[in-house]
Amino acid sequence: MHSPDLTERNIDKIAELFPTVMTEGRDDHGHVTKAIDFDLLRQELSAHVIEGPQERYQLDWPGKREALFAANAPIAKTLRPAREESLNFDTTQNLFIEGDNLEALKLLQESYLGKVKLIYIDPPYNTGNDFVYNDDFSETTGEYLARSGQVDEAGNRLVTNTESNGRFHSDWLSMMYPRLKLSRSLLARDGLIAVSIDDHEIAALRALMSEVFGEGNFIATVIWHKMDSPKNSARHLSEDHEYLVLFARDADTWRPNFLPRTDDMVARYKNPDNDPRGPWLLGDLAARNRYDEGRYSITTPSGRFIAGPPPGSYWRLSKVKFDELDADGRIWWGDGSIRPGVKRFLSEVRDGVIPQTYWNWRDVGSTRNAKQELHRLMDASSGDNLFVTPKPVRLITRLLQIATDQDSLVLDFFAGSGTTADAVLQSNAVDGGRRRCITVQYPEPYGASESTSTGVPAYLTIADVCRDRIRRAGTKVLEESGLTEENLDVGFRTLKIDSTNLTDVRRTPDALVQDQLDLYTDSVKPDRTGEDLLFQVLLDWGLELTMPIAVEQVEGHKVFIVEDGALIACFDAEVGPALVREVANRRPLRAVFRDSGFATDADRINAEQVFAEASPATDVKAI
C-alpha cells in the first residue's frame, strides 16, 4: 500500500557499513525497531574524539531535517490511468503525470531508478509569490522567527536585525531539497540535471545541488541571455539573463555532445590558395602560455627575418613541428608582411563544436519568443495570459542536443506549459530519434475560468494547459514533418496521483464483529477498476509504466497482457480454475490475481500448485 520506505533502506546500508552503530528503539506504537546510535555513528566518521557539536562547512536552514524526512518518508499513493485524457494510450512511450511532483518522484523510484538521461526543471524562482507545492513547510513569519531563534516564546525579538524575507529562503530550500534528492536516484550514471533559476536563489541552488549531487559533479552554470531588448522600466538594472545550473550524476562519466556547426561558422573557412584539401581557417601561431621550445627565429619565403614570437608570447609549435607543417603546405605566409599562421582544414576538424556557457537569445530564443510560440500553438491572442513564464523550445532543444541520445529518457517534474515535451517531439522529428518524456505537472487552478479568445478552450488547471499544449505540438510536428504516428510517437499516457487502491482491512480481534466480517474480505476500494489495480502492480513490481497493454477475454474473464507476457493479470471478482490453468500454460514472467477472486483458501492454494507444475518460473501474487 506504500511506496518504498527509503529510511529503512538507508538504515540497512548504514548497518552494512557500520554494524557497531546499530541499536534498538521503539516506534510510536511501542514496537521494537531497528535504530541507529547517532553518537556512535558520528564517532565512526571522525578522526578524533567527538565531545559535542562541531563547526563544519555545510548548508543549513530552519526546516532542513523536516525536508530530509519528507524525502525519505513513504506515501500511501498510487498512479491511476486516465485514458480519456491521454493520446494513443496503448502505444505511446511518453508519460504525463498529474499531481504533486514530490509524490510523483517517490512513485517513480522503482520503475525508473537510474534510467533518466536528462532532467530539466524550471522551479519557482522564489520572487515573493506563494508556492504552488504546499508541503508541510509553509509557515508564518512569526513561526519562522520563533523556530529560527529570532524571538522568544513571548514573541519578543532576540536580535535587532531580523531577516524580513529569510522565511522565504527557508521555505524554498525545504521545497526543493527533497525533490532534488529523489531526482538524483533517477538519473543514469551518465545523466545530467539542468535547473533554470535567476539571481534570487542562484547562490542557494548551487549550494543545495552541491550537497545533493556532490560538489565534484558540478558541470557549469550557463548564462541564458533571455531578453531581446533592455527593459527600460527596470528599477535598477535591466535583468537580461537567467541561469541553468548543470550537475552530472557522475562527472567522470558524463560528457557533452558537440553542437552542430552553424552556417556562419562554416562560412569562415576559405581556400584562397586553392589547397586540394579544401577550405581552411587560419590559426594564430603565437600564444602566451609558456613553451620553452617555442622560442626560435623564422625566415619567410620572401627572405624576411622574424626574430621570434611577439613579446610576452611563445610559438605554439616546436621548430621541428613547424618545419614539418611547412613542408606539408600547412603554414600560411600571406604576403610576407605579417607573421605566419597555421592552416586548419574544415575537412579535418571534428564534427561539431564544444558547448559554451553563454547562450544568446538569437541562438536559443528569448522570453518574448517563448510567449509568441505558445500563443501561436494554442491559437490564442497576444492578450491571453496563457502562461506567465514559458521557456522557448529552442532553449530546451539545446539541452537535448548536449545531453541526450536518440533513445534517451527525459524528465521534467516542473512542467509548466509543457515546453520540454514539445522540444522532445520536435527533436525526434528532426533527427529520427525515439526520445521518451515523462512530464509531471500539479493541477494548479488556472487563473482565468474562461478564455478571452474565440476557439481557445477554457482551462481549469495548469495541467490542462500543459496537456493541450503537448497534444497540439504533436499535431503540428506531424503536419510539418510529413511523418505519421507509426514512425513518430506524439502521444502520452496520462496517470493521476491518487490514494492507494487498497483499503485498510486490518483490525484487532476485539474490534471484529461477526456480522461485519464480510466488510473486510475485499481489500480493494469499490471505485477502483482492474486497470487501476494493474498500474498499482506495475509500480509495486518496478516495471516501466509505458509498457504496452493488451486486453483479452480468456475463459470468460478480462485479462491484461503486459509486454507480451512480462505480466498477465486478472482482477475479476471471481477466478475459476480454467482461467488459472490457461494463464499458467502461457508461462508469463509474472501473474497476479485479485485475492478475493478465489472462492476459498483451497482454490488459491490449488492455483499456486497449477503454476508450480505448468510454469514454475512464474512469479505469482495476489492482491
LUMPAVO-749410 format. One line per 2 residues: number of its first residue (from 1); for each residue x, y, z of C-alpha. Coordinates in steps of 0.001 Angstrom, whole numbers. Layout:
N
NUM) X/Y/Z  ...
This chain:
623
1) 0/0/0  3025/2307/180
3) 5967/3374/-1943  9336/2023/-734
5) 10429/3122/2746  13686/4902/1899
7) 14508/5434/5580  14525/1660/6137
9) 16698/1188/3076  19193/3810/4294
11) 19362/2165/7737  20201/-1158/6096
13) 23024/467/4135  24467/2042/7281
15) 24175/-1289/9102  26232/-2916/6357
17) 28973/-288/6654  28928/255/10433
19) 27323/-2673/12284  28520/-1288/15643
21) 26184/1721/15452  23029/-411/15251
23) 20769/-476/18291  17098/-862/19105
25) 14324/1592/19742  10564/1755/19895
27) 8206/3273/17357  5083/5310/18064
29) 3131/2091/18749  5667/755/21234
31) 7074/-1894/18899  10802/-2638/18959
33) 12510/-1462/15768  15992/-1126/14365
35) 17628/2182/15181  20962/3983/14846
37) 23069/5346/17680  23951/8662/16073
39) 26646/9487/18618  28451/6265/17696
41) 27928/6973/14004  29464/10419/14395
43) 32445/8840/16100  32817/6258/13320
45) 33055/9102/10819  35507/11191/12817
47) 39297/11022/13123  39227/12442/16639
49) 37145/12089/19797  33706/13658/19473
51) 32571/15543/22539  29854/17782/21222
53) 28565/19673/18174  31431/20672/15906
55) 31505/23564/13480  31588/22384/9914
57) 31133/23670/6384  27513/22969/5466
59) 24301/24437/4160  21685/24720/6873
61) 18300/26341/7345  15254/26009/9615
63) 13274/23029/8352  16122/21074/6780
65) 15548/17990/8922  11849/18027/8084
67) 12750/18295/4394  15061/15281/4646
69) 12320/13353/6410  9883/14331/3657
71) 12229/12874/1050  12525/9521/2822
73) 9017/9030/4219  6831/6539/2292
75) 3419/7555/949  205/5564/520
77) -425/6751/-3037  -695/5250/-6494
79) -985/6295/-10131  -4385/5858/-11775
81) -4654/5807/-15578  -6876/8372/-17311
83) -7469/7087/-20833  -9875/9874/-21759
85) -7167/12477/-21061  -4433/10571/-22911
87) -3345/10347/-26521  -2501/6954/-28054
89) -2674/5402/-24584  -1947/1828/-25709
91) 1125/2557/-27841  2863/5682/-26549
93) 6098/5646/-24579  5545/9095/-23050
95) 4017/9779/-19637  2015/12706/-18315
97) 1630/12571/-14530  -823/14909/-12863
99) -184/15605/-9209  2380/16809/-6686
101) 5838/16188/-8097  7268/15112/-4725
103) 4779/12251/-4653  5409/11521/-8334
105) 9163/11236/-7759  8567/8759/-4947
107) 6233/6650/-7059  8737/6577/-9937
109) 11674/5400/-7806  11396/1667/-8505
111) 10315/1785/-12160  12846/4373/-13360
113) 15779/4037/-10974  18936/5110/-12813
115) 17213/5329/-16219  16799/9073/-16877
117) 19411/10662/-19152  18300/14285/-18729
119) 16256/16035/-16063  15258/19613/-16789
121) 13195/21630/-14322  12018/25214/-14171
123) 11019/25542/-10494  9527/28607/-8772
125) 12133/31357/-8663  11099/32499/-5177
127) 10346/36073/-6172  7827/36596/-3376
129) 4804/34655/-4611  3335/31744/-2685
131) 4446/28277/-3721  2078/26016/-5579
133) 3599/22965/-3901  2149/23221/-426
135) 4408/20892/1502  4279/20887/5287
137) 6953/23575/5457  4894/26712/4884
139) 4826/28928/7952  4023/32434/9072
141) 6702/34994/9725  6089/34586/13459
143) 6520/30814/13278  9723/31225/11304
145) 11159/33777/13725  10409/31511/16678
147) 11872/28421/15036  14992/30272/13855
149) 15644/31735/17302  14924/35360/16457
151) 12103/35755/19008  11408/34222/22397
153) 8251/32391/23493  6525/35696/24207
155) 7277/36976/20735  9994/39429/21774
157) 12806/39889/19304  16135/38395/20335
159) 18106/40045/17550  17878/43594/16304
161) 18193/42947/12579  15702/40220/11658
163) 15590/38649/8208  12396/40033/6776
165) 12416/37594/3899  14503/34784/5382
167) 11493/32530/5775  11055/32567/2010
169) 14576/31249/1510  13955/28510/4083
171) 10613/27540/2582  12110/27449/-901
173) 15044/25305/187  12722/22953/2059
175) 10555/22638/-1034  13491/21966/-3369
177) 15637/19692/-1184  13521/16505/-1133
179) 12718/16818/-4831  16362/17149/-5854
181) 17340/14320/-3526  14789/11960/-5085
183) 15625/13046/-8626  19282/12111/-8139
185) 18462/8415/-7833  16506/8541/-11103
187) 19476/9872/-13080  21501/7436/-15142
189) 25219/7175/-14414  25853/9344/-17489
191) 22836/11562/-16784  22580/15327/-16334
193) 20202/17594/-14423  19662/21205/-15531
195) 17773/23690/-13338  16598/27104/-14506
197) 16924/29895/-11949  17502/33634/-11664
199) 19502/35786/-9262  17069/35409/-6350
201) 18170/31857/-5481  21177/31086/-7681
203) 23559/31030/-4699  21270/28833/-2594
205) 20553/26495/-5516  24245/25997/-6293
207) 24980/25179/-2636  21956/22890/-2378
209) 22827/20956/-5540  26452/20636/-4398
211) 25178/18946/-1248  22713/16661/-3032
213) 24748/15710/-6125  28271/16281/-4819
215) 30391/19346/-5482  32661/17335/-7761
217) 29737/16644/-10104  29172/20313/-10917
219) 29447/20839/-14670  28732/24502/-15363
221) 26448/27476/-14829  25070/28519/-18189
223) 24064/32151/-18724  20968/32478/-20882
225) 20666/35943/-22422  16887/35887/-22404
227) 15935/39468/-23342  15974/40617/-26967
229) 15836/44254/-25788  16594/46011/-22479
231) 13774/46645/-20038  13745/50443/-19577
233) 11167/50158/-16789  13691/48365/-14545
235) 14190/49984/-11145  17936/49464/-11112
237) 19430/47451/-13996  17638/45586/-16747
239) 17839/41904/-15812  18594/40397/-19203
241) 19724/36926/-18200  18862/33802/-16260
243) 20914/30719/-15416  20880/26997/-15988
245) 22784/25145/-13273  24131/21830/-14585
247) 25140/18874/-12415  26009/15362/-13574
249) 25174/12165/-11757  28843/11276/-12260
251) 31044/13996/-13767  33752/11445/-14624
253) 31268/9571/-16810  29189/12375/-18312
255) 30386/14042/-21487  28502/16600/-23604
257) 27562/16031/-27206  29081/18531/-29623
259) 26768/21089/-31183  26474/21239/-34985
261) 28445/23960/-36737  26336/26855/-37924
263) 26407/28151/-41489  28256/31229/-40260
265) 30950/29041/-38698  31406/27076/-41902
267) 31489/30263/-43984  34577/31428/-42099
269) 36608/28673/-43787  38125/29880/-47097
271) 40528/28485/-49686  42392/31450/-51194
273) 45326/29282/-52345  43125/26525/-53845
275) 44561/23946/-51498  43347/20485/-52660
277) 42440/19656/-49051  39636/22202/-49203
279) 38637/25299/-47175  40704/26238/-44160
281) 40762/28686/-41274  43928/30487/-40212
283) 45124/29748/-36690  47468/32038/-34758
285) 50949/30599/-34331  51688/32595/-31156
287) 50309/32110/-27632  51034/33496/-24159
289) 51360/30110/-22453  54979/29363/-21615
291) 56555/26872/-24008  60333/26598/-23831
293) 60622/25067/-27305  58574/27913/-28763
295) 61408/30463/-28885  63094/30467/-32284
297) 63528/32669/-35338  61727/32214/-38638
299) 62733/33233/-42151  59829/33776/-44562
301) 59901/32598/-48199  60431/36231/-49227
303) 63580/36355/-47074  62145/38485/-44249
305) 63655/37570/-40877  61357/37160/-37829
307) 63478/37081/-34657  60854/35291/-32623
309) 57290/35439/-31364  55788/38741/-30189
311) 56993/39981/-26773  55492/38030/-23872
313) 54403/35081/-26037  55738/31821/-27495
315) 55302/29927/-30735  52726/27169/-30198
317) 54909/24675/-32088  58460/23453/-31724
319) 60872/24226/-34579  60780/20583/-35678
321) 56950/20528/-35819  56897/23903/-37590
323) 59206/22660/-40328  57071/19505/-40769
325) 53895/21552/-41235  55634/23964/-43603
327) 56859/21091/-45757  53253/19791/-45875
329) 51890/23149/-47015  50100/23811/-43732
331) 51832/27109/-42912  50308/30229/-44441
333) 52800/33004/-45148  50382/35500/-46654
335) 52024/38385/-48472  55075/38170/-46225
337) 54256/41335/-44264  52678/39539/-41322
339) 53789/36643/-39170  52812/33154/-40423
341) 49788/31168/-39287  48647/27513/-39253
343) 46036/26319/-41737  43244/24306/-40052
345) 41195/22459/-42651  37439/22110/-42314
347) 37703/18518/-43518  39952/17661/-40577
349) 38240/19354/-37659  35936/17266/-35505
351) 32228/17236/-36237  30559/19917/-34174
353) 31765/22374/-31569  32055/22144/-27796
355) 29102/23796/-25971  29806/27125/-24308
357) 28418/28623/-21099  26888/31718/-22722
359) 23700/31176/-24730  22417/34154/-26678
361) 18698/34587/-27309  19381/34674/-31050
363) 20507/31039/-30815  18135/29600/-28200
365) 15195/32012/-28102  14072/34791/-25782
367) 11234/35153/-23296  9330/37106/-25965
369) 9870/34253/-28442  8598/31742/-25870
371) 5323/33597/-25324  4829/34121/-29050
373) 5327/30469/-29961  2998/29369/-27139
375) 241/31731/-28280  602/30667/-31910
377) 437/26996/-30975  -2616/27461/-28746
379) -4426/29722/-31248  -4558/32429/-28607
381) -4307/36186/-28950  -1406/38130/-27515
383) -3739/39429/-24814  -4357/35961/-23380
385) -2160/35224/-20385  -1854/31509/-21071
387) 1291/31073/-19016  3401/33719/-17338
389) 6936/32411/-17826  7188/29776/-20584
391) 10622/28767/-21823  11445/28824/-25554
393) 11539/25452/-27268  14988/26187/-28696
395) 16410/26565/-25182  15344/23043/-24240
397) 16343/21755/-27670  19889/22970/-26962
399) 19901/20918/-23749  18629/17874/-25623
401) 21409/18278/-28185  24048/18436/-25476
403) 22798/15826/-23021  20698/13165/-24794
405) 20998/10415/-27354  18247/9409/-29746
407) 16866/6811/-27305  17168/8830/-24093
409) 14576/9229/-21355  13858/12854/-20358
411) 12096/14002/-17180  10541/17385/-16347
413) 8740/17478/-12997  8018/21233/-13047
415) 6450/21023/-16499  4529/24318/-16556
417) 3238/24856/-20087  4953/21711/-21421
419) 7926/23181/-23296  10156/20189/-22561
421) 7715/17679/-24057  7261/19964/-27073
423) 11039/20136/-27557  11357/16339/-27323
425) 8729/15872/-30050  10417/18395/-32333
427) 13879/16917/-31756  12648/13412/-32590
429) 11082/14694/-35791  14354/16345/-36861
431) 16820/13523/-36174  14579/10452/-36229
433) 15089/9890/-32516  12929/7888/-30133
435) 13402/10012/-27026  10772/9482/-24349
437) 9489/12134/-21988  7966/11979/-18501
439) 6052/15172/-17752  4814/15999/-14247
441) 2528/18927/-13510  483/19846/-10455
443) -3204/20633/-11195  -2878/24216/-10023
445) -6147/26109/-10660  -5893/28109/-13863
447) -6156/31867/-13480  -8981/32524/-15940
449) -12132/30416/-15929  -12967/31472/-19472
451) -10795/32153/-22463  -10685/35653/-23927
453) -10167/34325/-27459  -12609/32555/-29707
455) -11835/28894/-30193  -9437/28574/-27268
457) -10753/26106/-24673  -11377/27176/-21095
459) -8783/25504/-18907  -9451/24537/-15314
461) -5857/23820/-14289  -2292/24418/-15464
463) -2140/20656/-16058  -4949/21083/-18626
465) -2927/23773/-20400  159/21567/-20418
467) -1687/18534/-21784  -3355/20545/-24541
469) -50/22145/-25491  1589/18712/-25887
471) -1374/17452/-27920  -1248/20475/-30240
473) 2548/20267/-30507  2275/16658/-31665
475) -263/17563/-34333  1912/20419/-35573
477) 5060/18274/-35701  3284/15595/-37736
479) 1936/18169/-40179  5250/19945/-40680
481) 7436/16831/-40844  5164/14723/-43028
483) 5644/11824/-40603  2889/9591/-39237
485) 2123/8363/-35740  3549/4977/-36737
487) 7075/6420/-37028  6850/9352/-34581
489) 5406/8926/-31103  3429/12085/-30297
491) 1160/10526/-27674  1203/10467/-23888
493) -269/8192/-21234  -1941/10271/-18516
495) -1637/8981/-14962  -3078/10801/-11948
497) -1763/10569/-8417  -4417/9293/-6034
499) -4729/7434/-2763  -3819/3757/-2798
501) -6227/1334/-4455  -6267/-808/-1342
503) -8282/-161/1772  -7033/-910/5258
505) -8938/-4000/6406  -6649/-4792/9321
507) -8456/-4962/12648  -7540/-6152/16118
509) -9506/-9251/17179  -11567/-7348/19739
511) -12691/-4876/17049  -14193/-7578/14807
513) -17931/-8185/14855  -19355/-11419/13439
515) -21996/-9849/11218  -19436/-7367/9748
517) -16807/-9883/8648  -17935/-9582/5015
519) -16822/-5936/5067  -13195/-6981/5454
521) -12978/-9744/2855  -12086/-7429/-53
523) -9173/-5066/410  -9748/-3215/-2905
525) -11636/62/-2832  -15015/-230/-4585
527) -14416/2631/-7031  -11189/1172/-8481
529) -11066/-618/-11826  -8934/-3515/-12973
531) -6722/-1092/-14887  -6204/923/-11696
533) -5026/-2229/-9979  -2804/-3086/-12931
535) -836/142/-12600  -536/-405/-8858
537) 1052/-3776/-9677  3394/-2196/-12250
539) 4570/243/-9570  4985/-2451/-6935
541) 6989/-4652/-9302  9100/-1733/-10522
543) 8020/-2122/-14155  8026/789/-16571
545) 4642/2482/-16771  4624/2736/-20564
547) 4749/-990/-21244  2232/-1970/-23956
549) -1003/-3341/-22522  -3380/-5683/-24362
551) -6786/-6808/-23075  -8104/-10281/-23914
553) -11077/-12397/-22944  -9728/-15641/-21538
555) -12147/-18307/-20303  -14786/-15610/-19911
557) -12540/-13306/-17882  -10972/-9901/-18644
559) -7225/-10421/-18694  -4463/-7823/-19072
561) -1403/-8881/-21090  1580/-6592/-20456
563) 4645/-6564/-22738  3738/-9831/-24495
565) 3686/-11847/-21300  6016/-9968/-18990
567) 2926/-9773/-16803  -553/-11320/-17044
569) -3191/-10055/-14624  -6851/-10720/-13932
571) -8747/-8744/-11299  -12250/-10178/-11786
573) -14366/-10733/-8696  -14324/-14495/-9377
575) -11381/-16510/-10674  -12072/-20012/-11986
577) -9654/-22960/-12237  -9853/-22921/-16052
579) -8527/-19351/-16157  -5671/-20180/-13792
581) -4699/-23163/-15927  -4787/-21135/-19164
583) -2646/-18311/-17708  -147/-20829/-16329
585) 89/-22541/-19730  1151/-19195/-21282
587) 4158/-19157/-18908  4329/-15425/-18142
589) 7174/-13967/-16122  4657/-12653/-13599
591) 1000/-13344/-12855  -1317/-11561/-10452
593) -4919/-12118/-9362  -7359/-10492/-7008
595) -7171/-12291/-3677  -10929/-12111/-3103
597) -11471/-13664/-6539  -10645/-17099/-5135
599) -13742/-18618/-3552  -11776/-20399/-825
601) -8266/-20675/538  -8097/-24101/-1082
603) -8726/-22560/-4511  -5843/-20153/-4037
605) -3512/-22944/-2889  -4566/-25032/-5901
607) -3744/-22091/-8171  -223/-21974/-6773
609) 112/-25705/-7407  -1034/-25281/-11008
611) 1695/-22712/-11637  4256/-24859/-9848
613) 3547/-27638/-12349  2883/-25729/-15595
615) 5107/-22647/-15159  7394/-22914/-12116
617) 9414/-19807/-13135  6361/-17540/-12963
619) 6222/-15115/-10027  2611/-15389/-8784
621) 983/-12861/-6480  -2490/-11931/-5254
623) -3704/-8523/-4074
